[in-house]
Amino acid sequence: MTTELTVDERAELEALRTRVGQLERQIAAANAAVAAAQERVYWLDRWHIDLNALMRRRGAAELREVIRVVRGAIRVVRRAKRKLLG
C-alpha cells in the first residue's frame, strides 16, 4: 500500500527537515563549545589554578581591562592588515 503525500504535507515535511538540519548544526556548535570549555578547565585543573581565587585578588580587574585593551588593539591591527592585503 503506497501513500502519496499532498502538496501541503510535502511542504510541511520539507520544513521539518530543514528545521532538523538547523537544530543539528546548533547541537554540533554547542558540543564544540562544551569541548573547548572542557579542554580549558582540564588545563586549569592540571596546573592547580583557581580562577575564582585569582580574580578576587587585588589588581585582577585592572589586568582584565589591560587584556581587553590589548585584544582590541590586536583586532584593529588585524582588520587593517586584512584591508590592506585583501
C-alpha positions, 0 to 999 in steps of 0.5 A: 500500500503506497501513500502519496503525500499532498502538496501541503504535507510535502511542504510541511515535511520539507520544513521539518527537515530543514528545521532538523538540519538547523537544530543539528548544526546548533547541537554540533556548535554547542558540543564544540563549545562544551569541548573547548570549555572542557579542554580549558578547565582540564588545563586549569585543573592540571596546573592547580589554578583557581580562577575564582581565587585569582580574580578576587585578588587585588589588581585582577580587574585592572589586568582584565581591562589591560587584556581587553585593551590589548585584544582590541588593539590586536583586532584593529591591527588585524582588520587593517592588515586584512584591508590592506592585503585583501 
